[in-house]
Amino acid sequence: MILSINELSKSYGQLKAVDRLTLEVEKGTVLGILGPNGSGKTTTLGMLLGVIKPLSGSFTWFEGQYGTAHRKYIGATLETPNFYSYLDADDNLAIVSRIKGVSHESFDAILDQVGLLSRRKSPFKTYSLGMKQRLAIAATLIGNPEVLVYDEPTNGLDPQGIAEIRTILKSLADSGKTVIMASHILDEVEKICSHVAILKRGKLLASGPVGFILNNDQFAEVAAPDMEKLYQWLSGKSYVSDIKSQNGFFESKVAPEITAVDINKMAFEDGIILSYLKLRTRKLEEEFIELTKES
């Protein structure tokens, strides 16, 4: 076991930022910690990295085999990347290397991995936000740590920057390292992570493999030239429920045993020619919204 968390709590006055969090992370897991703003994601990572002192509870890295030196085996970024603005990538990474007590003759491989090799001699202050995030990821790779921890790695980035960081994180996840990332971008977690933990107001609502968190609900998206007739047809089917009008089509929940072929065939037999038909399972975003919505 890479990480065991037991009843971990942190309060700020009357506010419970993290409330008795219990969670385990196995080696090779790519865990996405999801939650709305104020759910306790950053506070949780801060405690796990020794930056924030817990109010109560405990956690253990690597089953205690490294003792108090466990941080040497963790590469992490917490909140905003912080480097010397007037230094280039090589010099900034050299400082990180000395802090970690790791000897590095060259940062070529690391900079190439994050796509900064061609800008290695540019001052940090000239970097875009996406480049700054990539340098922060590069810093976490120094010393070849067993675990990588990232706090909102795509926060504030434009779509191109998000795609770049996603590609890097996906390659790190595929390398077999244990990765823990806090994020509110659900699509990114669904594409990158093998496991997810969903927090709300400091409490753990659900955790497990992404496929386990998602239920087996099936949804159909359908359209036809006569949308009113299509709606009446859908409303009369026992295997269809929760019909919603979307932008140009109807979305509805359908029984899991029903296939696209079945829908198309039954509609045709009832005199309805479908112009659009798509079946999909529930998305992580929908599950997240359902779990975290106000009661």
C-alpha atoms as an extended CHARMM CRD file, in Angstrom:
* protein
*
       295  EXT
         1         1  MET       CA              0.0000000000        0.0000000000        0.0000000000  PROA      1               0.0000000000
         2         2  ILE       CA              1.3960000000        3.3960000000       -1.0260000000  PROA      2               0.0000000000
         3         3  LEU       CA             -0.8300000000        5.5390000000        1.2060000000  PROA      3               0.0000000000
         4         4  SER       CA             -3.1950000000        4.8150000000        4.0950000000  PROA      4               0.0000000000
         5         5  ILE       CA             -5.3290000000        7.6380000000        5.5070000000  PROA      5               0.0000000000
         6         6  ASN       CA             -7.2570000000        7.0840000000        8.7330000000  PROA      6               0.0000000000
         7         7  GLU       CA             -9.8730000000        9.5030000000       10.1070000000  PROA      7               0.0000000000
         8         8  LEU       CA             -7.8850000000       12.5430000000        8.9420000000  PROA      8               0.0000000000
         9         9  SER       CA             -9.4530000000       15.8690000000        9.9840000000  PROA      9               0.0000000000
        10        10  LYS       CA             -8.6600000000       19.5610000000        9.7850000000  PROA      10              0.0000000000
        11        11  SER       CA            -10.6970000000       22.5550000000       10.9370000000  PROA      11              0.0000000000
        12        12  TYR       CA            -10.3220000000       26.3070000000       10.5900000000  PROA      12              0.0000000000
        13        13  GLY       CA            -12.3920000000       27.7230000000       13.4210000000  PROA      13              0.0000000000
        14        14  GLN       CA            -15.9180000000       26.3860000000       12.9700000000  PROA      14              0.0000000000
        15        15  LEU       CA            -15.2040000000       25.2700000000        9.4210000000  PROA      15              0.0000000000
        16        16  LYS       CA            -14.4170000000       21.5790000000        8.9530000000  PROA      16              0.0000000000
        17        17  ALA       CA            -12.1380000000       21.5870000000        5.9290000000  PROA      17              0.0000000000
        18        18  VAL       CA            -11.5270000000       17.8230000000        6.0800000000  PROA      18              0.0000000000
        19        19  ASP       CA            -13.8160000000       15.6220000000        8.1410000000  PROA      19              0.0000000000
        20        20  ARG       CA            -12.5880000000       12.1480000000        9.1990000000  PROA      20              0.0000000000
        21        21  LEU       CA            -11.2140000000       11.1870000000        5.7950000000  PROA      21              0.0000000000
        22        22  THR       CA            -10.3060000000        7.5140000000        5.4390000000  PROA      22              0.0000000000
        23        23  LEU       CA             -8.8230000000        6.3040000000        2.1740000000  PROA      23              0.0000000000
        24        24  GLU       CA             -6.2220000000        3.8800000000        0.8070000000  PROA      24              0.0000000000
        25        25  VAL       CA             -4.1300000000        4.2240000000       -2.3430000000  PROA      25              0.0000000000
        26        26  GLU       CA             -2.4450000000        1.1810000000       -3.8430000000  PROA      26              0.0000000000
        27        27  LYS       CA              0.7610000000        1.2030000000       -5.8650000000  PROA      27              0.0000000000
        28        28  GLY       CA              0.2290000000        2.1020000000       -9.5210000000  PROA      28              0.0000000000
        29        29  THR       CA             -3.0960000000        3.8120000000       -8.8440000000  PROA      29              0.0000000000
        30        30  VAL       CA             -3.8800000000        7.0600000000      -10.6580000000  PROA      30              0.0000000000
        31        31  LEU       CA             -6.2300000000        8.7210000000       -8.1870000000  PROA      31              0.0000000000
        32        32  GLY       CA             -8.2900000000       11.7730000000       -8.9730000000  PROA      32              0.0000000000
        33        33  ILE       CA             -9.5530000000       13.6920000000       -5.9240000000  PROA      33              0.0000000000
        34        34  LEU       CA            -12.6890000000       15.5100000000       -7.0540000000  PROA      34              0.0000000000
        35        35  GLY       CA            -14.8130000000       18.0710000000       -5.2970000000  PROA      35              0.0000000000
        36        36  PRO       CA            -16.3880000000       21.5180000000       -5.6100000000  PROA      36              0.0000000000
        37        37  ASN       CA            -14.4760000000       24.5580000000       -4.4310000000  PROA      37              0.0000000000
        38        38  GLY       CA            -14.0590000000       24.3650000000       -0.6630000000  PROA      38              0.0000000000
        39        39  SER       CA            -14.4350000000       20.5950000000       -0.5460000000  PROA      39              0.0000000000
        40        40  GLY       CA            -11.0550000000       20.0790000000        1.1350000000  PROA      40              0.0000000000
        41        41  LYS       CA             -8.9380000000       18.8430000000       -1.7730000000  PROA      41              0.0000000000
        42        42  THR       CA             -5.9830000000       21.2000000000       -1.3050000000  PROA      42              0.0000000000
        43        43  THR       CA             -6.1440000000       20.9270000000        2.5000000000  PROA      43              0.0000000000
        44        44  THR       CA             -6.0100000000       17.1380000000        2.2010000000  PROA      44              0.0000000000
        45        45  LEU       CA             -2.9460000000       17.2620000000       -0.0530000000  PROA      45              0.0000000000
        46        46  GLY       CA             -1.3460000000       19.8480000000        2.2240000000  PROA      46              0.0000000000
        47        47  MET       CA             -1.6560000000       17.5140000000        5.1960000000  PROA      47              0.0000000000
        48        48  LEU       CA             -0.3680000000       14.5170000000        3.2390000000  PROA      48              0.0000000000
        49        49  LEU       CA              2.6770000000       16.5390000000        2.1490000000  PROA      49              0.0000000000
        50        50  GLY       CA              3.4300000000       17.8300000000        5.6430000000  PROA      50              0.0000000000
        51        51  VAL       CA              2.6030000000       21.4580000000        4.8390000000  PROA      51              0.0000000000
        52        52  ILE       CA             -0.5480000000       21.5740000000        6.9720000000  PROA      52              0.0000000000
        53        53  LYS       CA             -0.8320000000       20.0440000000       10.4460000000  PROA      53              0.0000000000
        54        54  PRO       CA             -3.8630000000       17.7670000000       10.8880000000  PROA      54              0.0000000000
        55        55  LEU       CA             -6.2870000000       18.3730000000       13.7250000000  PROA      55              0.0000000000
        56        56  SER       CA             -6.6890000000       14.6310000000       14.2350000000  PROA      56              0.0000000000
        57        57  GLY       CA             -6.3070000000       11.3200000000       12.4750000000  PROA      57              0.0000000000
        58        58  SER       CA             -3.2520000000        9.9050000000       10.7660000000  PROA      58              0.0000000000
        59        59  PHE       CA             -1.7350000000        8.8400000000        7.4650000000  PROA      59              0.0000000000
        60        60  THR       CA              1.1190000000        6.5500000000        6.4850000000  PROA      60              0.0000000000
        61        61  TRP       CA              3.1800000000        6.6150000000        3.2810000000  PROA      61              0.0000000000
        62        62  PHE       CA              4.8080000000        3.4410000000        1.8940000000  PROA      62              0.0000000000
        63        63  GLU       CA              3.6260000000        1.4240000000        4.9120000000  PROA      63              0.0000000000
        64        64  GLY       CA              6.2160000000        3.2880000000        6.9750000000  PROA      64              0.0000000000
        65        65  GLN       CA              9.2340000000        1.7150000000        5.2880000000  PROA      65              0.0000000000
        66        66  TYR       CA             10.9640000000        5.0840000000        4.7490000000  PROA      66              0.0000000000
        67        67  GLY       CA             10.1010000000        6.5090000000        8.1550000000  PROA      67              0.0000000000
        68        68  THR       CA             10.2640000000       10.2920000000        8.3010000000  PROA      68              0.0000000000
        69        69  ALA       CA             12.1920000000       10.3820000000        4.9960000000  PROA      69              0.0000000000
        70        70  HSD       CA              9.1410000000        9.4370000000        2.9210000000  PROA      70              0.0000000000
        71        71  ARG       CA              8.9790000000       12.9040000000        1.2830000000  PROA      71              0.0000000000
        72        72  LYS       CA             12.1350000000       12.0560000000       -0.6880000000  PROA      72              0.0000000000
        73        73  TYR       CA             10.0910000000        9.5260000000       -2.6280000000  PROA      73              0.0000000000
        74        74  ILE       CA              7.2720000000       11.9280000000       -3.4830000000  PROA      74              0.0000000000
        75        75  GLY       CA              7.2700000000       14.5690000000       -6.2050000000  PROA      75              0.0000000000
        76        76  ALA       CA              4.5830000000       17.2000000000       -5.6640000000  PROA      76              0.0000000000
        77        77  THR       CA              3.1790000000       20.5590000000       -6.6540000000  PROA      77              0.0000000000
        78        78  LEU       CA              0.7630000000       22.3830000000       -4.3810000000  PROA      78              0.0000000000
        79        79  GLU       CA             -1.2360000000       25.3230000000       -5.7360000000  PROA      79              0.0000000000
        80        80  THR       CA              0.7160000000       27.8940000000       -7.8380000000  PROA      80              0.0000000000
        81        81  PRO       CA              4.1030000000       26.9120000000       -9.3740000000  PROA      81              0.0000000000
        82        82  ASN       CA              6.8350000000       28.9540000000       -7.6740000000  PROA      82              0.0000000000
        83        83  PHE       CA             10.2280000000       29.4720000000       -9.3170000000  PROA      83              0.0000000000
        84        84  TYR       CA             12.7940000000       32.2650000000       -9.6260000000  PROA      84              0.0000000000
        85        85  SER       CA             11.4550000000       34.5120000000      -12.3880000000  PROA      85              0.0000000000
        86        86  TYR       CA             14.8800000000       35.5970000000      -13.6830000000  PROA      86              0.0000000000
        87        87  LEU       CA             16.3380000000       32.0680000000      -13.9060000000  PROA      87              0.0000000000
        88        88  ASP       CA             15.8910000000       29.6390000000      -16.7890000000  PROA      88              0.0000000000
        89        89  ALA       CA             14.5690000000       26.0830000000      -16.5860000000  PROA      89              0.0000000000
        90        90  ASP       CA             17.9810000000       24.4990000000      -16.0440000000  PROA      90              0.0000000000
        91        91  ASP       CA             18.9040000000       26.8280000000      -13.1850000000  PROA      91              0.0000000000
        92        92  ASN       CA             15.5270000000       26.5040000000      -11.4880000000  PROA      92              0.0000000000
        93        93  LEU       CA             15.6340000000       22.7200000000      -11.7350000000  PROA      93              0.0000000000
        94        94  ALA       CA             19.2020000000       22.7340000000      -10.4060000000  PROA      94              0.0000000000
        95        95  ILE       CA             17.9660000000       24.5330000000       -7.2820000000  PROA      95              0.0000000000
        96        96  VAL       CA             15.1600000000       21.9850000000       -6.8600000000  PROA      96              0.0000000000
        97        97  SER       CA             17.7080000000       19.2010000000       -7.3240000000  PROA      97              0.0000000000
        98        98  ARG       CA             19.9560000000       20.5940000000       -4.5720000000  PROA      98              0.0000000000
        99        99  ILE       CA             16.9760000000       20.9920000000       -2.2160000000  PROA      99              0.0000000000
       100       100  LYS       CA             16.0410000000       17.3680000000       -2.8220000000  PROA      100             0.0000000000
       101       101  GLY       CA             19.6510000000       16.2630000000       -2.4170000000  PROA      101             0.0000000000
       102       102  VAL       CA             19.6680000000       14.6620000000       -5.8650000000  PROA      102             0.0000000000
       103       103  SER       CA             22.6380000000       14.8240000000       -8.2200000000  PROA      103             0.0000000000
       104       104  HSD       CA             21.7850000000       15.6560000000      -11.8370000000  PROA      104             0.0000000000
       105       105  GLU       CA             24.2910000000       16.0670000000      -14.6460000000  PROA      105             0.0000000000
       106       106  SER       CA             21.5870000000       16.9520000000      -17.1450000000  PROA      106             0.0000000000
       107       107  PHE       CA             17.8630000000       17.7110000000      -17.1810000000  PROA      107             0.0000000000
       108       108  ASP       CA             17.5350000000       16.8320000000      -20.8700000000  PROA      108             0.0000000000
       109       109  ALA       CA             15.2580000000       13.8270000000      -20.3960000000  PROA      109             0.0000000000
       110       110  ILE       CA             12.9640000000       15.5770000000      -17.9250000000  PROA      110             0.0000000000
       111       111  LEU       CA             12.6410000000       18.7440000000      -20.0090000000  PROA      111             0.0000000000
       112       112  ASP       CA             12.0360000000       16.6940000000      -23.1260000000  PROA      112             0.0000000000
       113       113  GLN       CA              9.3210000000       14.7390000000      -21.3280000000  PROA      113             0.0000000000
       114       114  VAL       CA              7.4070000000       17.9280000000      -20.4890000000  PROA      114             0.0000000000
       115       115  GLY       CA              8.0910000000       19.6300000000      -23.8300000000  PROA      115             0.0000000000
       116       116  LEU       CA             10.3760000000       22.3950000000      -22.5860000000  PROA      116             0.0000000000
       117       117  LEU       CA             13.6760000000       21.3330000000      -24.1190000000  PROA      117             0.0000000000
       118       118  SER       CA             13.6420000000       24.1260000000      -26.7080000000  PROA      118             0.0000000000
       119       119  ARG       CA             12.8850000000       26.7880000000      -24.0630000000  PROA      119             0.0000000000
       120       120  ARG       CA             15.2680000000       25.5880000000      -21.3840000000  PROA      120             0.0000000000
       121       121  LYS       CA             17.3910000000       28.7620000000      -21.5220000000  PROA      121             0.0000000000
       122       122  SER       CA             14.4560000000       31.1800000000      -21.4260000000  PROA      122             0.0000000000
       123       123  PRO       CA             13.8050000000       32.9990000000      -18.1110000000  PROA      123             0.0000000000
       124       124  PHE       CA             10.8460000000       31.6600000000      -16.1700000000  PROA      124             0.0000000000
       125       125  LYS       CA              9.1400000000       35.0800000000      -16.3680000000  PROA      125             0.0000000000
       126       126  THR       CA              8.8220000000       34.6750000000      -20.1500000000  PROA      126             0.0000000000
       127       127  TYR       CA              6.8870000000       31.4040000000      -19.8470000000  PROA      127             0.0000000000
       128       128  SER       CA              3.1840000000       31.1030000000      -20.5130000000  PROA      128             0.0000000000
       129       129  LEU       CA              1.0310000000       29.6810000000      -17.7120000000  PROA      129             0.0000000000
       130       130  GLY       CA              1.0410000000       26.3100000000      -19.4460000000  PROA      130             0.0000000000
       131       131  MET       CA              4.8400000000       26.3210000000      -19.6550000000  PROA      131             0.0000000000
       132       132  LYS       CA              5.0680000000       27.2290000000      -15.9730000000  PROA      132             0.0000000000
       133       133  GLN       CA              2.8560000000       24.2670000000      -15.1290000000  PROA      133             0.0000000000
       134       134  ARG       CA              5.0380000000       22.0150000000      -17.2830000000  PROA      134             0.0000000000
       135       135  LEU       CA              8.1720000000       23.1980000000      -15.4650000000  PROA      135             0.0000000000
       136       136  ALA       CA              6.4290000000       22.4650000000      -12.1630000000  PROA      136             0.0000000000
       137       137  ILE       CA              5.7450000000       18.9280000000      -13.3780000000  PROA      137             0.0000000000
       138       138  ALA       CA              9.3930000000       18.6310000000      -14.4640000000  PROA      138             0.0000000000
       139       139  ALA       CA             10.4800000000       19.5870000000      -10.9440000000  PROA      139             0.0000000000
       140       140  THR       CA              8.3750000000       16.7880000000       -9.4740000000  PROA      140             0.0000000000
       141       141  LEU       CA             10.2030000000       14.2390000000      -11.6490000000  PROA      141             0.0000000000
       142       142  ILE       CA             13.6480000000       15.0190000000      -10.2420000000  PROA      142             0.0000000000
       143       143  GLY       CA             14.9690000000       12.0430000000       -8.3220000000  PROA      143             0.0000000000
       144       144  ASN       CA             12.5520000000        9.6340000000      -10.0390000000  PROA      144             0.0000000000
       145       145  PRO       CA             10.0350000000        9.5810000000       -7.1410000000  PROA      145             0.0000000000
       146       146  GLU       CA              7.6370000000        6.6920000000       -6.6380000000  PROA      146             0.0000000000
       147       147  VAL       CA              4.6150000000        8.9510000000       -6.1690000000  PROA      147             0.0000000000
       148       148  LEU       CA              3.5650000000       12.1350000000       -7.9640000000  PROA      148             0.0000000000
       149       149  VAL       CA              1.0740000000       14.5540000000       -6.3870000000  PROA      149             0.0000000000
       150       150  TYR       CA             -0.5330000000       17.4030000000       -8.3160000000  PROA      150             0.0000000000
       151       151  ASP       CA             -2.9670000000       20.0570000000       -7.1040000000  PROA      151             0.0000000000
       152       152  GLU       CA             -5.2110000000       21.3540000000       -9.9190000000  PROA      152             0.0000000000
       153       153  PRO       CA             -2.5170000000       20.8890000000      -12.6080000000  PROA      153             0.0000000000
       154       154  THR       CA             -4.6620000000       22.3970000000      -15.3840000000  PROA      154             0.0000000000
       155       155  ASN       CA             -6.1680000000       25.2450000000      -13.3740000000  PROA      155             0.0000000000
       156       156  GLY       CA             -6.4150000000       28.4830000000      -15.3580000000  PROA      156             0.0000000000
       157       157  LEU       CA             -5.0990000000       27.0200000000      -18.6030000000  PROA      157             0.0000000000
       158       158  ASP       CA             -6.6350000000       27.5240000000      -22.0300000000  PROA      158             0.0000000000
       159       159  PRO       CA             -7.8220000000       24.4620000000      -24.0000000000  PROA      159             0.0000000000
       160       160  GLN       CA             -4.4280000000       24.0040000000      -25.6670000000  PROA      160             0.0000000000
       161       161  GLY       CA             -2.6230000000       24.1820000000      -22.3190000000  PROA      161             0.0000000000
       162       162  ILE       CA             -5.0610000000       21.7130000000      -20.7900000000  PROA      162             0.0000000000
       163       163  ALA       CA             -4.4610000000       19.3000000000      -23.6550000000  PROA      163             0.0000000000
       164       164  GLU       CA             -0.6820000000       19.6080000000      -23.2480000000  PROA      164             0.0000000000
       165       165  ILE       CA             -0.7820000000       18.9290000000      -19.4980000000  PROA      165             0.0000000000
       166       166  ARG       CA             -3.2470000000       16.0810000000      -20.0190000000  PROA      166             0.0000000000
       167       167  THR       CA             -0.8560000000       14.4040000000      -22.4570000000  PROA      167             0.0000000000
       168       168  ILE       CA              2.0240000000       14.6940000000      -19.9790000000  PROA      168             0.0000000000
       169       169  LEU       CA             -0.0230000000       13.3840000000      -17.0590000000  PROA      169             0.0000000000
       170       170  LYS       CA             -1.3570000000       10.5240000000      -19.1690000000  PROA      170             0.0000000000
       171       171  SER       CA              2.2030000000        9.4940000000      -20.0840000000  PROA      171             0.0000000000
       172       172  LEU       CA              3.2070000000        9.5980000000      -16.4020000000  PROA      172             0.0000000000
       173       173  ALA       CA              0.1730000000        7.5430000000      -15.4490000000  PROA      173             0.0000000000
       174       174  ASP       CA              0.9520000000        5.0150000000      -18.1780000000  PROA      174             0.0000000000
       175       175  SER       CA              4.5270000000        4.6920000000      -16.8900000000  PROA      175             0.0000000000
       176       176  GLY       CA              3.2830000000        2.8270000000      -13.8210000000  PROA      176             0.0000000000
       177       177  LYS       CA              3.9320000000        5.5460000000      -11.2420000000  PROA      177             0.0000000000
       178       178  THR       CA              1.3860000000        6.2120000000       -8.5300000000  PROA      178             0.0000000000
       179       179  VAL       CA             -0.2530000000        9.5660000000       -9.2790000000  PROA      179             0.0000000000
       180       180  ILE       CA             -2.5780000000       11.5530000000       -7.0220000000  PROA      180             0.0000000000
       181       181  MET       CA             -4.1780000000       14.6500000000       -8.5130000000  PROA      181             0.0000000000
       182       182  ALA       CA             -6.8070000000       17.0420000000       -7.1890000000  PROA      182             0.0000000000
       183       183  SER       CA             -8.9660000000       18.5050000000       -9.9080000000  PROA      183             0.0000000000
       184       184  HSD       CA            -12.3850000000       19.9510000000      -10.6160000000  PROA      184             0.0000000000
       185       185  ILE       CA            -12.1110000000       19.2460000000      -14.3540000000  PROA      185             0.0000000000
       186       186  LEU       CA            -14.0640000000       16.0160000000      -14.4560000000  PROA      186             0.0000000000
       187       187  ASP       CA            -13.3100000000       15.2070000000      -18.0690000000  PROA      187             0.0000000000
       188       188  GLU       CA             -9.5910000000       15.2290000000      -17.3190000000  PROA      188             0.0000000000
       189       189  VAL       CA             -9.9720000000       12.8640000000      -14.3710000000  PROA      189             0.0000000000
       190       190  GLU       CA            -12.1300000000       10.5030000000      -16.4020000000  PROA      190             0.0000000000
       191       191  LYS       CA             -9.5150000000       10.3710000000      -19.1700000000  PROA      191             0.0000000000
       192       192  ILE       CA             -6.4360000000       10.0730000000      -16.9540000000  PROA      192             0.0000000000
       193       193  CYS       CA             -7.3590000000        8.4270000000      -13.6580000000  PROA      193             0.0000000000
       194       194  SER       CA             -7.9780000000        4.7980000000      -12.7940000000  PROA      194             0.0000000000
       195       195  HSD       CA             -9.5810000000        5.6660000000       -9.4330000000  PROA      195             0.0000000000
       196       196  VAL       CA            -11.5340000000        8.5800000000       -8.0160000000  PROA      196             0.0000000000
       197       197  ALA       CA            -12.3860000000        9.9650000000       -4.5690000000  PROA      197             0.0000000000
       198       198  ILE       CA            -15.2220000000       12.4950000000       -4.4030000000  PROA      198             0.0000000000
       199       199  LEU       CA            -15.2220000000       15.0490000000       -1.5740000000  PROA      199             0.0000000000
       200       200  LYS       CA            -17.8640000000       17.5050000000       -0.4510000000  PROA      200             0.0000000000
       201       201  ARG       CA            -17.4110000000       19.8500000000        2.5110000000  PROA      201             0.0000000000
       202       202  GLY       CA            -14.4890000000       17.7710000000        3.7050000000  PROA      202             0.0000000000
       203       203  LYS       CA            -16.3740000000       14.4680000000        3.6780000000  PROA      203             0.0000000000
       204       204  LEU       CA            -15.6480000000       11.5210000000        1.4150000000  PROA      204             0.0000000000
       205       205  LEU       CA            -18.8120000000       10.7690000000       -0.5710000000  PROA      205             0.0000000000
       206       206  ALA       CA            -17.5220000000        7.9420000000       -2.7490000000  PROA      206             0.0000000000
       207       207  SER       CA            -14.2590000000        6.3030000000       -3.7690000000  PROA      207             0.0000000000
       208       208  GLY       CA            -13.0850000000        3.4580000000       -5.9500000000  PROA      208             0.0000000000
       209       209  PRO       CA            -12.2480000000        2.6310000000       -9.5680000000  PROA      209             0.0000000000
       210       210  VAL       CA            -13.7740000000        5.1110000000      -12.0100000000  PROA      210             0.0000000000
       211       211  GLY       CA            -15.8290000000        2.2980000000      -13.5600000000  PROA      211             0.0000000000
       212       212  PHE       CA            -17.1740000000        1.3620000000      -10.1300000000  PROA      212             0.0000000000
       213       213  ILE       CA            -18.2000000000        4.9060000000       -9.2460000000  PROA      213             0.0000000000
       214       214  LEU       CA            -20.1270000000        5.1770000000      -12.4820000000  PROA      214             0.0000000000
       215       215  ASN       CA            -23.3530000000        3.1970000000      -12.3330000000  PROA      215             0.0000000000
       216       216  ASN       CA            -24.7020000000        1.1670000000      -15.2570000000  PROA      216             0.0000000000
       217       217  ASP       CA            -27.3860000000        3.6570000000      -16.2700000000  PROA      217             0.0000000000
       218       218  GLN       CA            -27.7220000000        3.8580000000      -20.0390000000  PROA      218             0.0000000000
       219       219  PHE       CA            -28.8560000000        6.9450000000      -21.9200000000  PROA      219             0.0000000000
       220       220  ALA       CA            -30.2360000000        7.3250000000      -25.4230000000  PROA      220             0.0000000000
       221       221  GLU       CA            -29.9710000000       10.4540000000      -27.5270000000  PROA      221             0.0000000000
       222       222  VAL       CA            -32.5070000000       10.4220000000      -30.3640000000  PROA      222             0.0000000000
       223       223  ALA       CA            -33.9280000000       12.7730000000      -32.9710000000  PROA      223             0.0000000000
       224       224  ALA       CA            -36.4060000000       12.4920000000      -35.8450000000  PROA      224             0.0000000000
       225       225  PRO       CA            -37.9730000000       14.8280000000      -38.4350000000  PROA      225             0.0000000000
       226       226  ASP       CA            -41.1920000000       14.8250000000      -36.3890000000  PROA      226             0.0000000000
       227       227  MET       CA            -39.9390000000       15.5390000000      -32.8650000000  PROA      227             0.0000000000
       228       228  GLU       CA            -43.4460000000       15.7650000000      -31.3600000000  PROA      228             0.0000000000
       229       229  LYS       CA            -44.3110000000       12.2880000000      -32.6540000000  PROA      229             0.0000000000
       230       230  LEU       CA            -40.9640000000       11.0050000000      -31.3760000000  PROA      230             0.0000000000
       231       231  TYR       CA            -41.6670000000       12.4010000000      -27.9020000000  PROA      231             0.0000000000
       232       232  GLN       CA            -45.0530000000       10.7000000000      -27.7870000000  PROA      232             0.0000000000
       233       233  TRP       CA            -43.4360000000        7.4490000000      -28.8940000000  PROA      233             0.0000000000
       234       234  LEU       CA            -40.7260000000        7.6270000000      -26.2290000000  PROA      234             0.0000000000
       235       235  SER       CA            -43.2850000000        8.4760000000      -23.5380000000  PROA      235             0.0000000000
       236       236  GLY       CA            -45.1930000000        5.2860000000      -24.2960000000  PROA      236             0.0000000000
       237       237  LYS       CA            -42.2520000000        2.9260000000      -23.8480000000  PROA      237             0.0000000000
       238       238  SER       CA            -41.8340000000        1.1270000000      -20.5310000000  PROA      238             0.0000000000
       239       239  TYR       CA            -38.0650000000        0.8630000000      -20.9450000000  PROA      239             0.0000000000
       240       240  VAL       CA            -37.6900000000        4.6510000000      -21.3380000000  PROA      240             0.0000000000
       241       241  SER       CA            -37.6880000000        7.2120000000      -18.4890000000  PROA      241             0.0000000000
       242       242  ASP       CA            -36.5240000000       10.7380000000      -17.6450000000  PROA      242             0.0000000000
       243       243  ILE       CA            -37.0320000000       12.2030000000      -21.1090000000  PROA      243             0.0000000000
       244       244  LYS       CA            -35.3250000000       15.5780000000      -21.5120000000  PROA      244             0.0000000000
       245       245  SER       CA            -35.2760000000       17.9260000000      -24.4810000000  PROA      245             0.0000000000
       246       246  GLN       CA            -31.7350000000       18.8820000000      -25.4270000000  PROA      246             0.0000000000
       247       247  ASN       CA            -30.3170000000       20.9660000000      -28.2740000000  PROA      247             0.0000000000
       248       248  GLY       CA            -31.9160000000       19.2470000000      -31.2550000000  PROA      248             0.0000000000
       249       249  PHE       CA            -32.5730000000       15.8310000000      -29.6850000000  PROA      249             0.0000000000
       250       250  PHE       CA            -34.2350000000       14.0300000000      -26.7880000000  PROA      250             0.0000000000
       251       251  GLU       CA            -32.1650000000       12.4250000000      -24.0540000000  PROA      251             0.0000000000
       252       252  SER       CA            -33.6700000000        9.6590000000      -21.9680000000  PROA      252             0.0000000000
       253       253  LYS       CA            -32.6680000000        6.8490000000      -19.6550000000  PROA      253             0.0000000000
       254       254  VAL       CA            -33.2240000000        3.4210000000      -21.1690000000  PROA      254             0.0000000000
       255       255  ALA       CA            -33.0940000000       -0.0700000000      -19.7070000000  PROA      255             0.0000000000
       256       256  PRO       CA            -29.5550000000       -1.5510000000      -19.8150000000  PROA      256             0.0000000000
       257       257  GLU       CA            -30.6340000000       -4.5410000000      -21.9230000000  PROA      257             0.0000000000
       258       258  ILE       CA            -31.8780000000       -2.3080000000      -24.7650000000  PROA      258             0.0000000000
       259       259  THR       CA            -29.4680000000       -1.8190000000      -27.6870000000  PROA      259             0.0000000000
       260       260  ALA       CA            -29.2810000000        0.8370000000      -30.3800000000  PROA      260             0.0000000000
       261       261  VAL       CA            -30.4430000000       -1.7680000000      -32.9010000000  PROA      261             0.0000000000
       262       262  ASP       CA            -33.5080000000       -2.4440000000      -30.7370000000  PROA      262             0.0000000000
       263       263  ILE       CA            -34.4340000000        1.2450000000      -30.5610000000  PROA      263             0.0000000000
       264       264  ASN       CA            -33.9540000000        1.8030000000      -34.2740000000  PROA      264             0.0000000000
       265       265  LYS       CA            -35.9630000000       -1.3170000000      -35.1720000000  PROA      265             0.0000000000
       266       266  MET       CA            -38.8760000000       -0.5820000000      -32.8180000000  PROA      266             0.0000000000
       267       267  ALA       CA            -39.0660000000        3.0480000000      -33.9200000000  PROA      267             0.0000000000
       268       268  PHE       CA            -39.1050000000        2.0200000000      -37.5930000000  PROA      268             0.0000000000
       269       269  GLU       CA            -41.8340000000       -0.5550000000      -36.9530000000  PROA      269             0.0000000000
       270       270  ASP       CA            -43.9300000000        2.1980000000      -35.3390000000  PROA      270             0.0000000000
       271       271  GLY       CA            -43.4780000000        4.4970000000      -38.3340000000  PROA      271             0.0000000000
       272       272  ILE       CA            -40.6900000000        6.7120000000      -36.9480000000  PROA      272             0.0000000000
       273       273  ILE       CA            -37.4970000000        7.2390000000      -38.9490000000  PROA      273             0.0000000000
       274       274  LEU       CA            -34.7120000000        8.3180000000      -36.6200000000  PROA      274             0.0000000000
       275       275  SER       CA            -32.3040000000       10.9400000000      -37.9330000000  PROA      275             0.0000000000
       276       276  TYR       CA            -29.9930000000       10.6390000000      -34.9360000000  PROA      276             0.0000000000
       277       277  LEU       CA            -29.3890000000        7.8590000000      -32.4290000000  PROA      277             0.0000000000
       278       278  LYS       CA            -26.6600000000        7.4460000000      -29.8260000000  PROA      278             0.0000000000
       279       279  LEU       CA            -26.4330000000        5.2320000000      -26.7480000000  PROA      279             0.0000000000
       280       280  ARG       CA            -24.0300000000        6.0630000000      -23.9330000000  PROA      280             0.0000000000
       281       281  THR       CA            -23.4270000000        5.1800000000      -20.3190000000  PROA      281             0.0000000000
       282       282  ARG       CA            -23.4340000000        7.6660000000      -17.4620000000  PROA      282             0.0000000000
       283       283  LYS       CA            -20.5550000000       10.1480000000      -17.4460000000  PROA      283             0.0000000000
       284       284  LEU       CA            -18.4040000000       10.9170000000      -14.4180000000  PROA      284             0.0000000000
       285       285  GLU       CA            -19.6210000000       14.5140000000      -14.6100000000  PROA      285             0.0000000000
       286       286  GLU       CA            -23.2310000000       13.4000000000      -14.1970000000  PROA      286             0.0000000000
       287       287  GLU       CA            -22.3390000000       11.1040000000      -11.3050000000  PROA      287             0.0000000000
       288       288  PHE       CA            -20.3360000000       13.9160000000       -9.6720000000  PROA      288             0.0000000000
       289       289  ILE       CA            -23.2070000000       16.3920000000       -9.9830000000  PROA      289             0.0000000000
       290       290  GLU       CA            -25.6560000000       13.8480000000       -8.5860000000  PROA      290             0.0000000000
       291       291  LEU       CA            -23.4350000000       13.0790000000       -5.5880000000  PROA      291             0.0000000000
       292       292  THR       CA            -22.5440000000       16.6760000000       -4.7450000000  PROA      292             0.0000000000
       293       293  LYS       CA            -25.8450000000       18.4220000000       -5.4230000000  PROA      293             0.0000000000
       294       294  GLU       CA            -27.4610000000       20.2390000000       -2.5290000000  PROA      294             0.0000000000
       295       295  SER       CA            -30.0810000000       18.1560000000       -0.7460000000  PROA      295             0.0000000000
